[in-house]
Structure formats: structure tokens, C-alpha cells
């Protein structure tokens, strides 16, 4: 949330899905996301998956987000 605030990113473009310890969610489309580990950040561009950050970022959360969102622009 702090990163999104810093970037002044519209929260209307963000969907948060919470899961329990069994990785179950009340969201029907959740199983289509193939989430194996949490936390998982999944980024979409034009309704296509652009990348994921799973459990731990490679560099930092901020830098990995930038790398995913600016790739193939």
C-alpha cells in the first residue's frame, strides 16, 4: 500500500484477494490464478499477466514491481 501511495497509483486498478492458511478464498476466479505460495503479487497489463512476485522479491519489492510493469513497453 505504501508503494502504491508513493506512486500515486489508483487503487481502483488494484484487486486484493485474501486467503486463509489453506490458500482458500471466497473469490470464484481465484483458482484460475494458480497460486501455489503466498504472498503472491500478480501483475496484469491489458488483462494479461505481466509477471509475479512470489514469497520474496528478487531485488526489492519496489524494484521487482518496476521491472515487471516496465518490461516490454
mmCIF file of the N, C-alpha and C atoms, coordinates in Angstrom:
data_MODEL
# 
_entry.id   MODEL 
# 
loop_
_atom_site.group_PDB 
_atom_site.id 
_atom_site.type_symbol 
_atom_site.label_atom_id 
_atom_site.label_alt_id 
_atom_site.label_comp_id 
_atom_site.label_asym_id 
_atom_site.label_entity_id 
_atom_site.label_seq_id 
_atom_site.pdbx_PDB_ins_code 
_atom_site.Cartn_x 
_atom_site.Cartn_y 
_atom_site.Cartn_z 
_atom_site.occupancy 
_atom_site.B_iso_or_equiv 
_atom_site.pdbx_formal_charge 
_atom_site.auth_seq_id 
_atom_site.auth_comp_id 
_atom_site.auth_asym_id 
_atom_site.auth_atom_id 
_atom_site.pdbx_PDB_model_num 
ATOM 1   N N  . UNK A 1 1  ? 0.821   -1.183  0.000   1.00 0.00 ? 1  UNK A N  1 
ATOM 2   C CA . UNK A 1 1  ? 0.000   0.000   0.000   1.00 0.00 ? 1  UNK A CA 1 
ATOM 3   C C  . UNK A 1 1  ? 0.871   1.255   0.000   1.00 0.00 ? 1  UNK A C  1 
ATOM 4   N N  . UNK A 1 2  ? 1.954   1.220   0.746   1.00 0.00 ? 2  UNK A N  1 
ATOM 5   C CA . UNK A 1 2  ? 2.839   2.387   0.789   1.00 0.00 ? 2  UNK A CA 1 
ATOM 6   C C  . UNK A 1 2  ? 3.441   2.670   -0.591  1.00 0.00 ? 2  UNK A C  1 
ATOM 7   N N  . UNK A 1 3  ? 3.809   1.617   -1.296  1.00 0.00 ? 3  UNK A N  1 
ATOM 8   C CA . UNK A 1 3  ? 4.386   1.790   -2.633  1.00 0.00 ? 3  UNK A CA 1 
ATOM 9   C C  . UNK A 1 3  ? 3.352   2.412   -3.562  1.00 0.00 ? 3  UNK A C  1 
ATOM 10  N N  . UNK A 1 4  ? 2.129   1.901   -3.513  1.00 0.00 ? 4  UNK A N  1 
ATOM 11  C CA . UNK A 1 4  ? 1.073   2.442   -4.365  1.00 0.00 ? 4  UNK A CA 1 
ATOM 12  C C  . UNK A 1 4  ? 0.792   3.898   -4.027  1.00 0.00 ? 4  UNK A C  1 
ATOM 13  N N  . UNK A 1 5  ? 0.790   4.225   -2.744  1.00 0.00 ? 5  UNK A N  1 
ATOM 14  C CA . UNK A 1 5  ? 0.601   5.620   -2.337  1.00 0.00 ? 5  UNK A CA 1 
ATOM 15  C C  . UNK A 1 5  ? 1.731   6.500   -2.845  1.00 0.00 ? 5  UNK A C  1 
ATOM 16  N N  . UNK A 1 6  ? 2.954   6.028   -2.710  1.00 0.00 ? 6  UNK A N  1 
ATOM 17  C CA . UNK A 1 6  ? 4.115   6.784   -3.162  1.00 0.00 ? 6  UNK A CA 1 
ATOM 18  C C  . UNK A 1 6  ? 4.043   7.052   -4.665  1.00 0.00 ? 6  UNK A C  1 
ATOM 19  N N  . UNK A 1 7  ? 3.599   6.064   -5.424  1.00 0.00 ? 7  UNK A N  1 
ATOM 20  C CA . UNK A 1 7  ? 3.491   6.198   -6.868  1.00 0.00 ? 7  UNK A CA 1 
ATOM 21  C C  . UNK A 1 7  ? 2.205   6.896   -7.289  1.00 0.00 ? 7  UNK A C  1 
ATOM 22  N N  . UNK A 1 8  ? 1.340   7.187   -6.328  1.00 0.00 ? 8  UNK A N  1 
ATOM 23  C CA . UNK A 1 8  ? 0.027   7.790   -6.595  1.00 0.00 ? 8  UNK A CA 1 
ATOM 24  C C  . UNK A 1 8  ? -0.747  6.943   -7.603  1.00 0.00 ? 8  UNK A C  1 
ATOM 25  N N  . UNK A 1 9  ? -0.684  5.633   -7.394  1.00 0.00 ? 9  UNK A N  1 
ATOM 26  C CA . UNK A 1 9  ? -1.342  4.670   -8.266  1.00 0.00 ? 9  UNK A CA 1 
ATOM 27  C C  . UNK A 1 9  ? -2.798  4.538   -7.845  1.00 0.00 ? 9  UNK A C  1 
ATOM 28  N N  . UNK A 1 10 ? -3.692  4.553   -8.781  1.00 0.00 ? 10 UNK A N  1 
ATOM 29  C CA . UNK A 1 10 ? -5.122  4.478   -8.500  1.00 0.00 ? 10 UNK A CA 1 
ATOM 30  C C  . UNK A 1 10 ? -5.485  3.126   -7.891  1.00 0.00 ? 10 UNK A C  1 
ATOM 31  N N  . UNK A 1 11 ? -6.012  3.140   -6.679  1.00 0.00 ? 11 UNK A N  1 
ATOM 32  C CA . UNK A 1 11 ? -6.406  1.895   -6.025  1.00 0.00 ? 11 UNK A CA 1 
ATOM 33  C C  . UNK A 1 11 ? -7.597  1.236   -6.712  1.00 0.00 ? 11 UNK A C  1 
ATOM 34  N N  . UNK A 1 12 ? -8.278  1.974   -7.564  1.00 0.00 ? 12 UNK A N  1 
ATOM 35  C CA . UNK A 1 12 ? -9.376  1.387   -8.332  1.00 0.00 ? 12 UNK A CA 1 
ATOM 36  C C  . UNK A 1 12 ? -8.870  0.347   -9.333  1.00 0.00 ? 12 UNK A C  1 
ATOM 37  N N  . UNK A 1 13 ? -7.581  0.389   -9.623  1.00 0.00 ? 13 UNK A N  1 
ATOM 38  C CA . UNK A 1 13 ? -6.982  -0.552  -10.562 1.00 0.00 ? 13 UNK A CA 1 
ATOM 39  C C  . UNK A 1 13 ? -6.355  -1.760  -9.858  1.00 0.00 ? 13 UNK A C  1 
ATOM 40  N N  . UNK A 1 14 ? -6.543  -1.864  -8.539  1.00 0.00 ? 14 UNK A N  1 
ATOM 41  C CA . UNK A 1 14 ? -5.920  -2.909  -7.747  1.00 0.00 ? 14 UNK A CA 1 
ATOM 42  C C  . UNK A 1 14 ? -6.996  -3.806  -7.147  1.00 0.00 ? 14 UNK A C  1 
ATOM 43  N N  . UNK A 1 15 ? -6.768  -5.106  -7.213  1.00 0.00 ? 15 UNK A N  1 
ATOM 44  C CA . UNK A 1 15 ? -7.651  -6.063  -6.553  1.00 0.00 ? 15 UNK A CA 1 
ATOM 45  C C  . UNK A 1 15 ? -6.819  -6.833  -5.543  1.00 0.00 ? 15 UNK A C  1 
ATOM 46  N N  . UNK A 1 16 ? -7.260  -6.833  -4.300  1.00 0.00 ? 16 UNK A N  1 
ATOM 47  C CA . UNK A 1 16 ? -6.596  -7.602  -3.253  1.00 0.00 ? 16 UNK A CA 1 
ATOM 48  C C  . UNK A 1 16 ? -7.447  -8.828  -2.975  1.00 0.00 ? 16 UNK A C  1 
ATOM 49  N N  . UNK A 1 17 ? -6.814  -9.994  -2.938  1.00 0.00 ? 17 UNK A N  1 
ATOM 50  C CA . UNK A 1 17 ? -7.518  -11.229 -2.620  1.00 0.00 ? 17 UNK A CA 1 
ATOM 51  C C  . UNK A 1 17 ? -6.858  -11.830 -1.399  1.00 0.00 ? 17 UNK A C  1 
ATOM 52  N N  . UNK A 1 18 ? -7.620  -11.961 -0.337  1.00 0.00 ? 18 UNK A N  1 
ATOM 53  C CA . UNK A 1 18 ? -7.106  -12.567 0.884   1.00 0.00 ? 18 UNK A CA 1 
ATOM 54  C C  . UNK A 1 18 ? -7.416  -14.057 0.901   1.00 0.00 ? 18 UNK A C  1 
ATOM 55  N N  . UNK A 1 19 ? -6.485  -14.835 1.408   1.00 0.00 ? 19 UNK A N  1 
ATOM 56  C CA . UNK A 1 19 ? -6.684  -16.283 1.519   1.00 0.00 ? 19 UNK A CA 1 
ATOM 57  C C  . UNK A 1 19 ? -6.403  -16.726 2.946   1.00 0.00 ? 19 UNK A C  1 
ATOM 58  N N  . UNK A 1 20 ? -6.942  -17.879 3.308   1.00 0.00 ? 20 UNK A N  1 
ATOM 59  C CA . UNK A 1 20 ? -6.676  -18.421 4.635   1.00 0.00 ? 20 UNK A CA 1 
ATOM 60  C C  . UNK A 1 20 ? -5.444  -19.324 4.584   1.00 0.00 ? 20 UNK A C  1 
ATOM 61  N N  . UNK A 1 21 ? -5.144  -19.999 5.688   1.00 0.00 ? 21 UNK A N  1 
ATOM 62  C CA . UNK A 1 21 ? -3.950  -20.855 5.738   1.00 0.00 ? 21 UNK A CA 1 
ATOM 63  C C  . UNK A 1 21 ? -3.977  -21.980 4.710   1.00 0.00 ? 21 UNK A C  1 
ATOM 64  N N  . UNK A 1 22 ? -5.164  -22.389 4.295   1.00 0.00 ? 22 UNK A N  1 
ATOM 65  C CA . UNK A 1 22 ? -5.284  -23.428 3.278   1.00 0.00 ? 22 UNK A CA 1 
ATOM 66  C C  . UNK A 1 22 ? -5.275  -22.875 1.872   1.00 0.00 ? 22 UNK A C  1 
ATOM 67  N N  . UNK A 1 23 ? -4.989  -21.571 1.745   1.00 0.00 ? 23 UNK A N  1 
ATOM 68  C CA . UNK A 1 23 ? -4.966  -20.857 0.465   1.00 0.00 ? 23 UNK A CA 1 
ATOM 69  C C  . UNK A 1 23 ? -6.331  -20.887 -0.219  1.00 0.00 ? 23 UNK A C  1 
ATOM 70  N N  . UNK A 1 24 ? -7.393  -20.835 0.596   1.00 0.00 ? 24 UNK A N  1 
ATOM 71  C CA . UNK A 1 24 ? -8.752  -20.799 0.073   1.00 0.00 ? 24 UNK A CA 1 
ATOM 72  C C  . UNK A 1 24 ? -9.287  -19.386 0.141   1.00 0.00 ? 24 UNK A C  1 
ATOM 73  N N  . UNK A 1 25 ? -10.023 -19.006 -0.883  1.00 0.00 ? 25 UNK A N  1 
ATOM 74  C CA . UNK A 1 25 ? -10.565 -17.663 -0.980  1.00 0.00 ? 25 UNK A CA 1 
ATOM 75  C C  . UNK A 1 25 ? -12.028 -17.737 -1.412  1.00 0.00 ? 25 UNK A C  1 
ATOM 76  N N  . UNK A 1 26 ? -12.826 -16.771 -0.971  1.00 0.00 ? 26 UNK A N  1 
ATOM 77  C CA . UNK A 1 26 ? -14.222 -16.752 -1.411  1.00 0.00 ? 26 UNK A CA 1 
ATOM 78  C C  . UNK A 1 26 ? -14.390 -16.255 -2.852  1.00 0.00 ? 26 UNK A C  1 
ATOM 79  N N  . UNK A 1 27 ? -13.323 -15.817 -3.489  1.00 0.00 ? 27 UNK A N  1 
ATOM 80  C CA . UNK A 1 27 ? -13.392 -15.316 -4.855  1.00 0.00 ? 27 UNK A CA 1 
ATOM 81  C C  . UNK A 1 27 ? -13.434 -16.503 -5.816  1.00 0.00 ? 27 UNK A C  1 
ATOM 82  N N  . UNK A 1 28 ? -14.444 -16.558 -6.663  1.00 0.00 ? 28 UNK A N  1 
ATOM 83  C CA . UNK A 1 28 ? -14.638 -17.682 -7.566  1.00 0.00 ? 28 UNK A CA 1 
ATOM 84  C C  . UNK A 1 28 ? -13.513 -17.886 -8.563  1.00 0.00 ? 28 UNK A C  1 
ATOM 85  N N  . UNK A 1 29 ? -12.945 -16.815 -9.093  1.00 0.00 ? 29 UNK A N  1 
ATOM 86  C CA . UNK A 1 29 ? -11.903 -16.921 -10.116 1.00 0.00 ? 29 UNK A CA 1 
ATOM 87  C C  . UNK A 1 29 ? -10.521 -17.192 -9.523  1.00 0.00 ? 29 UNK A C  1 
ATOM 88  N N  . UNK A 1 30 ? -10.424 -17.262 -8.216  1.00 0.00 ? 30 UNK A N  1 
ATOM 89  C CA . UNK A 1 30 ? -9.140  -17.415 -7.539  1.00 0.00 ? 30 UNK A CA 1 
ATOM 90  C C  . UNK A 1 30 ? -8.372  -18.639 -8.026  1.00 0.00 ? 30 UNK A C  1 
ATOM 91  N N  . UNK A 1 31 ? -9.040  -19.768 -8.179  1.00 0.00 ? 31 UNK A N  1 
ATOM 92  C CA . UNK A 1 31 ? -8.334  -20.994 -8.568  1.00 0.00 ? 31 UNK A CA 1 
ATOM 93  C C  . UNK A 1 31 ? -7.700  -20.873 -9.950  1.00 0.00 ? 31 UNK A C  1 
ATOM 94  N N  . UNK A 1 32 ? -8.236  -20.033 -10.810 1.00 0.00 ? 32 UNK A N  1 
ATOM 95  C CA . UNK A 1 32 ? -7.651  -19.833 -12.138 1.00 0.00 ? 32 UNK A CA 1 
ATOM 96  C C  . UNK A 1 32 ? -6.311  -19.116 -12.087 1.00 0.00 ? 32 UNK A C  1 
ATOM 97  N N  . UNK A 1 33 ? -5.988  -18.483 -10.959 1.00 0.00 ? 33 UNK A N  1 
ATOM 98  C CA . UNK A 1 33 ? -4.731  -17.749 -10.835 1.00 0.00 ? 33 UNK A CA 1 
ATOM 99  C C  . UNK A 1 33 ? -3.548  -18.664 -10.517 1.00 0.00 ? 33 UNK A C  1 
ATOM 100 N N  . UNK A 1 34 ? -3.804  -19.928 -10.186 1.00 0.00 ? 34 UNK A N  1 
ATOM 101 C CA . UNK A 1 34 ? -2.754  -20.915 -9.908  1.00 0.00 ? 34 UNK A CA 1 
ATOM 102 C C  . UNK A 1 34 ? -1.744  -20.410 -8.877  1.00 0.00 ? 34 UNK A C  1 
ATOM 103 N N  . UNK A 1 35 ? -2.240  -19.976 -7.737  1.00 0.00 ? 35 UNK A N  1 
ATOM 104 C CA . UNK A 1 35 ? -1.367  -19.503 -6.657  1.00 0.00 ? 35 UNK A CA 1 
ATOM 105 C C  . UNK A 1 35 ? -0.947  -20.703 -5.819  1.00 0.00 ? 35 UNK A C  1 
ATOM 106 N N  . UNK A 1 36 ? 0.352   -20.962 -5.778  1.00 0.00 ? 36 UNK A N  1 
ATOM 107 C CA . UNK A 1 36 ? 0.900   -22.084 -5.023  1.00 0.00 ? 36 UNK A CA 1 
ATOM 108 C C  . UNK A 1 36 ? 1.484   -21.654 -3.685  1.00 0.00 ? 36 UNK A C  1 
ATOM 109 N N  . UNK A 1 37 ? 2.005   -20.421 -3.638  1.00 0.00 ? 37 UNK A N  1 
ATOM 110 C CA . UNK A 1 37 ? 2.636   -19.912 -2.413  1.00 0.00 ? 37 UNK A CA 1 
ATOM 111 C C  . UNK A 1 37 ? 2.152   -18.496 -2.168  1.00 0.00 ? 37 UNK A C  1 
ATOM 112 N N  . UNK A 1 38 ? 2.163   -18.115 -0.897  1.00 0.00 ? 38 UNK A N  1 
ATOM 113 C CA . UNK A 1 38 ? 1.780   -16.754 -0.526  1.00 0.00 ? 38 UNK A CA 1 
ATOM 114 C C  . UNK A 1 38 ? 2.881   -16.142 0.322   1.00 0.00 ? 38 UNK A C  1 
ATOM 115 N N  . UNK A 1 39 ? 3.052   -14.836 0.277   1.00 0.00 ? 39 UNK A N  1 
ATOM 116 C CA . UNK A 1 39 ? 2.286   -13.916 -0.530  1.00 0.00 ? 39 UNK A CA 1 
ATOM 117 C C  . UNK A 1 39 ? 2.663   -14.020 -1.999  1.00 0.00 ? 39 UNK A C  1 
ATOM 118 N N  . UNK A 1 40 ? 1.695   -13.712 -2.828  1.00 0.00 ? 40 UNK A N  1 
ATOM 119 C CA . UNK A 1 40 ? 1.904   -13.685 -4.276  1.00 0.00 ? 40 UNK A CA 1 
ATOM 120 C C  . UNK A 1 40 ? 1.325   -12.380 -4.803  1.00 0.00 ? 40 UNK A C  1 
ATOM 121 N N  . UNK A 1 41 ? 2.120   -11.659 -5.531  1.00 0.00 ? 41 UNK A N  1 
ATOM 122 C CA . UNK A 1 41 ? 1.686   -10.437 -6.196  1.00 0.00 ? 41 UNK A CA 1 
ATOM 123 C C  . UNK A 1 41 ? 1.646   -10.745 -7.686  1.00 0.00 ? 41 UNK A C  1 
ATOM 124 N N  . UNK A 1 42 ? 0.483   -10.597 -8.288  1.00 0.00 ? 42 UNK A N  1 
ATOM 125 C CA . UNK A 1 42 ? 0.322   -10.892 -9.703  1.00 0.00 ? 42 UNK A CA 1 
ATOM 126 C C  . UNK A 1 42 ? -0.033  -9.590  -10.410 1.00 0.00 ? 42 UNK A C  1 
ATOM 127 N N  . UNK A 1 43 ? 0.715   -9.261  -11.432 1.00 0.00 ? 43 UNK A N  1 
ATOM 128 C CA . UNK A 1 43 ? 0.535   -8.005  -12.155 1.00 0.00 ? 43 UNK A CA 1 
ATOM 129 C C  . UNK A 1 43 ? -0.021  -8.287  -13.540 1.00 0.00 ? 43 UNK A C  1 
ATOM 130 N N  . UNK A 1 44 ? -1.051  -7.528  -13.901 1.00 0.00 ? 44 UNK A N  1 
ATOM 131 C CA . UNK A 1 44 ? -1.680  -7.656  -15.208 1.00 0.00 ? 44 UNK A CA 1 
ATOM 132 C C  . UNK A 1 44 ? -1.540  -6.353  -15.966 1.00 0.00 ? 44 UNK A C  1 
ATOM 133 N N  . UNK A 1 45 ? -1.308  -6.481  -17.271 1.00 0.00 ? 45 UNK A N  1 
ATOM 134 C CA . UNK A 1 45 ? -1.314  -5.335  -18.171 1.00 0.00 ? 45 UNK A CA 1 
ATOM 135 C C  . UNK A 1 45 ? -2.246  -5.685  -19.313 1.00 0.00 ? 45 UNK A C  1 
ATOM 136 N N  . UNK A 1 46 ? -3.260  -4.853  -19.511 1.00 0.00 ? 46 UNK A N  1 
ATOM 137 C CA . UNK A 1 46 ? -4.262  -5.097  -20.554 1.00 0.00 ? 46 UNK A CA 1 
ATOM 138 C C  . UNK A 1 46 ? -4.861  -6.493  -20.426 1.00 0.00 ? 46 UNK A C  1 
ATOM 139 N N  . UNK A 1 47 ? -5.199  -6.856  -19.198 1.00 0.00 ? 47 UNK A N  1 
ATOM 140 C CA . UNK A 1 47 ? -5.841  -8.136  -18.864 1.00 0.00 ? 47 UNK A CA 1 
ATOM 141 C C  . UNK A 1 47 ? -4.986  -9.366  -19.121 1.00 0.00 ? 47 UNK A C  1 
ATOM 142 N N  . UNK A 1 48 ? -3.697  -9.178  -19.333 1.00 0.00 ? 48 UNK A N  1 
ATOM 143 C CA . UNK A 1 48 ? -2.771  -10.297 -19.483 1.00 0.00 ? 48 UNK A CA 1 
ATOM 144 C C  . UNK A 1 48 ? -1.767  -10.267 -18.345 1.00 0.00 ? 48 UNK A C  1 
ATOM 145 N N  . UNK A 1 49 ? -1.434  -11.437 -17.834 1.00 0.00 ? 49 UNK A N  1 
ATOM 146 C CA . UNK A 1 49 ? -0.468  -11.479 -16.742 1.00 0.00 ? 49 UNK A CA 1 
ATOM 147 C C  . UNK A 1 49 ? 0.889   -11.003 -17.229 1.00 0.00 ? 49 UNK A C  1 
ATOM 148 N N  . UNK A 1 50 ? 1.429   -10.000 -16.535 1.00 0.00 ? 50 UNK A N  1 
ATOM 149 C CA . UNK A 1 50 ? 2.731   -9.427  -16.898 1.00 0.00 ? 50 UNK A CA 1 
ATOM 150 C C  . UNK A 1 50 ? 3.855   -10.020 -16.066 1.00 0.00 ? 50 UNK A C  1 
ATOM 151 N N  . UNK A 1 51 ? 3.542   -10.533 -14.890 1.00 0.00 ? 51 UNK A N  1 
ATOM 152 C CA . UNK A 1 51 ? 4.565   -11.106 -14.034 1.00 0.00 ? 51 UNK A CA 1 
ATOM 153 C C  . UNK A 1 51 ? 4.063   -11.325 -12.626 1.00 0.00 ? 51 UNK A C  1 
ATOM 154 N N  . UNK A 1 52 ? 4.883   -12.004 -11.836 1.00 0.00 ? 52 UNK A N  1 
ATOM 155 C CA . UNK A 1 52 ? 4.542   -12.321 -10.449 1.00 0.00 ? 52 UNK A CA 1 
ATOM 156 C C  . UNK A 1 52 ? 5.741   -12.106 -9.543  1.00 0.00 ? 52 UNK A C  1 
ATOM 157 N N  . UNK A 1 53 ? 5.427   -11.766 -8.329  1.00 0.00 ? 53 UNK A N  1 
ATOM 158 C CA . UNK A 1 53 ? 6.406   -11.784 -7.240  1.00 0.00 ? 53 UNK A CA 1 
ATOM 159 C C  . UNK A 1 53 ? 5.836   -12.781 -6.244  1.00 0.00 ? 53 UNK A C  1 
ATOM 160 N N  . UNK A 1 54 ? 6.570   -13.867 -6.021  1.00 0.00 ? 54 UNK A N  1 
ATOM 161 C CA . UNK A 1 54 ? 6.082   -14.935 -5.153  1.00 0.00 ? 54 UNK A CA 1 
ATOM 162 C C  . UNK A 1 54 ? 6.992   -15.059 -3.944  1.00 0.00 ? 54 UNK A C  1 
ATOM 163 N N  . UNK A 1 55 ? 6.384   -14.983 -2.768  1.00 0.00 ? 55 UNK A N  1 
ATOM 164 C CA . UNK A 1 55 ? 7.017   -15.074 -1.461  1.00 0.00 ? 55 UNK A CA 1 
ATOM 165 C C  . UNK A 1 55 ? 8.025   -13.956 -1.217  1.00 0.00 ? 55 UNK A C  1 
ATOM 166 N N  . UNK A 1 56 ? 9.156   -13.967 -1.906  1.00 0.00 ? 56 UNK A N  1 
ATOM 167 C CA . UNK A 1 56 ? 10.206  -12.976 -1.675  1.00 0.00 ? 56 UNK A CA 1 
ATOM 168 C C  . UNK A 1 56 ? 10.622  -12.336 -2.997  1.00 0.00 ? 56 UNK A C  1 
ATOM 169 N N  . UNK A 1 57 ? 10.784  -11.013 -2.998  1.00 0.00 ? 57 UNK A N  1 
ATOM 170 C CA . UNK A 1 57 ? 11.257  -10.354 -4.227  1.00 0.00 ? 57 UNK A CA 1 
ATOM 171 C C  . UNK A 1 57 ? 12.696  -10.758 -4.546  1.00 0.00 ? 57 UNK A C  1 
ATOM 172 N N  . UNK A 1 58 ? 13.053  -10.644 -5.830  1.00 0.00 ? 58 UNK A N  1 
ATOM 173 C CA . UNK A 1 58 ? 14.420  -10.954 -6.248  1.00 0.00 ? 58 UNK A CA 1 
ATOM 174 C C  . UNK A 1 58 ? 15.381  -9.853  -5.795  1.00 0.00 ? 58 UNK A C  1 
ATOM 175 N N  . UNK A 1 59 ? 14.985  -8.585  -5.988  1.00 0.00 ? 59 UNK A N  1 
ATOM 176 C CA . UNK A 1 59 ? 15.832  -7.462  -5.569  1.00 0.00 ? 59 UNK A CA 1 
ATOM 177 C C  . UNK A 1 59 ? 15.168  -6.762  -4.396  1.00 0.00 ? 59 UNK A C  1 
ATOM 178 N N  . UNK A 1 60 ? 14.115  -6.040  -4.665  1.00 0.00 ? 60 UNK A N  1 
ATOM 179 C CA . UNK A 1 60 ? 13.264  -5.440  -3.636  1.00 0.00 ? 60 UNK A CA 1 
ATOM 180 C C  . UNK A 1 60 ? 11.856  -5.428  -4.209  1.00 0.00 ? 60 UNK A C  1 
ATOM 181 N N  . UNK A 1 61 ? 10.875  -5.301  -3.364  1.00 0.00 ? 61 UNK A N  1 
ATOM 182 C CA . UNK A 1 61 ? 9.501   -5.293  -3.848  1.00 0.00 ? 61 UNK A CA 1 
ATOM 183 C C  . UNK A 1 61 ? 9.295   -4.158  -4.838  1.00 0.00 ? 61 UNK A C  1 
ATOM 184 N N  . UNK A 1 62 ? 9.818   -2.986  -4.498  1.00 0.00 ? 62 UNK A N  1 
ATOM 185 C CA . UNK A 1 62 ? 9.674   -1.825  -5.382  1.00 0.00 ? 62 UNK A CA 1 
ATOM 186 C C  . UNK A 1 62 ? 10.335  -2.060  -6.730  1.00 0.00 ? 62 UNK A C  1 
ATOM 187 N N  . UNK A 1 63 ? 11.576  -2.531  -6.716  1.00 0.00 ? 63 UNK A N  1 
ATOM 188 C CA . UNK A 1 63 ? 12.309  -2.721  -7.967  1.00 0.00 ? 63 UNK A CA 1 
ATOM 189 C C  . UNK A 1 63 ? 11.703  -3.833  -8.810  1.00 0.00 ? 63 UNK A C  1 
ATOM 190 N N  . UNK A 1 64 ? 11.288  -4.911  -8.176  1.00 0.00 ? 64 UNK A N  1 
ATOM 191 C CA . UNK A 1 64 ? 10.662  -6.002  -8.931  1.00 0.00 ? 64 UNK A CA 1 
ATOM 192 C C  . UNK A 1 64 ? 9.356   -5.535  -9.566  1.00 0.00 ? 64 UNK A C  1 
ATOM 193 N N  . UNK A 1 65 ? 8.590   -4.702  -8.869  1.00 0.00 ? 65 UNK A N  1 
ATOM 194 C CA . UNK A 1 65 ? 7.358   -4.161  -9.435  1.00 0.00 ? 65 UNK A CA 1 
ATOM 195 C C  . UNK A 1 65 ? 7.667   -3.308  -10.662 1.00 0.00 ? 65 UNK A C  1 
ATOM 196 N N  . UNK A 1 66 ? 8.660   -2.451  -10.551 1.00 0.00 ? 66 UNK A N  1 
ATOM 197 C CA . UNK A 1 66 ? 9.064   -1.608  -11.681 1.00 0.00 ? 66 UNK A CA 1 
ATOM 198 C C  . UNK A 1 66 ? 9.504   -2.478  -12.853 1.00 0.00 ? 66 UNK A C  1 
ATOM 199 N N  . UNK A 1 67 ? 10.310  -3.503  -12.571 1.00 0.00 ? 67 UNK A N  1 
ATOM 200 C CA . UNK A 1 67 ? 10.805  -4.387  -13.638 1.00 0.00 ? 67 UNK A CA 1 
ATOM 201 C C  . UNK A 1 67 ? 9.652   -5.064  -14.373 1.00 0.00 ? 67 UNK A C  1 
ATOM 202 N N  . UNK A 1 68 ? 8.674   -5.545  -13.634 1.00 0.00 ? 68 UNK A N  1 
ATOM 203 C CA . UNK A 1 68 ? 7.532   -6.218  -14.254 1.00 0.00 ? 68 UNK A CA 1 
ATOM 204 C C  . UNK A 1 68 ? 6.697   -5.231  -15.061 1.00 0.00 ? 68 UNK A C  1 
ATOM 205 N N  . UNK A 1 69 ? 6.415   -4.090  -14.479 1.00 0.00 ? 69 UNK A N  1 
ATOM 206 C CA . UNK A 1 69 ? 5.496   -3.143  -15.106 1.00 0.00 ? 69 UNK A CA 1 
ATOM 207 C C  . UNK A 1 69 ? 6.110   -2.380  -16.278 1.00 0.00 ? 69 UNK A C  1 
ATOM 208 N N  . UNK A 1 70 ? 7.429   -2.339  -16.374 1.00 0.00 ? 70 UNK A N  1 
ATOM 209 C CA . UNK A 1 70 ? 8.054   -1.624  -17.489 1.00 0.00 ? 70 UNK A CA 1 
ATOM 210 C C  . UNK A 1 70 ? 8.605   -2.580  -18.549 1.00 0.00 ? 70 UNK A C  1 
ATOM 211 N N  . UNK A 1 71 ? 8.535   -3.855  -18.308 1.00 0.00 ? 71 UNK A N  1 
ATOM 212 C CA . UNK A 1 71 ? 9.010   -4.850  -19.269 1.00 0.00 ? 71 UNK A CA 1 
ATOM 213 C C  . UNK A 1 71 ? 8.131   -4.829  -20.515 1.00 0.00 ? 71 UNK A C  1 
ATOM 214 N N  . UNK A 1 72 ? 8.748   -4.879  -21.664 1.00 0.00 ? 72 UNK A N  1 
ATOM 215 C CA . UNK A 1 72 ? 8.047   -4.958  -22.959 1.00 0.00 ? 72 UNK A CA 1 
ATOM 216 C C  . UNK A 1 72 ? 7.085   -3.807  -23.210 1.00 0.00 ? 72 UNK A C  1 
ATOM 217 N N  . UNK A 1 73 ? 7.468   -2.621  -22.823 1.00 0.00 ? 73 UNK A N  1 
ATOM 218 C CA . UNK A 1 73 ? 6.599   -1.466  -23.089 1.00 0.00 ? 73 UNK A CA 1 
ATOM 219 C C  . UNK A 1 73 ? 6.803   -0.969  -24.495 1.00 0.00 ? 73 UNK A C  1 
# 
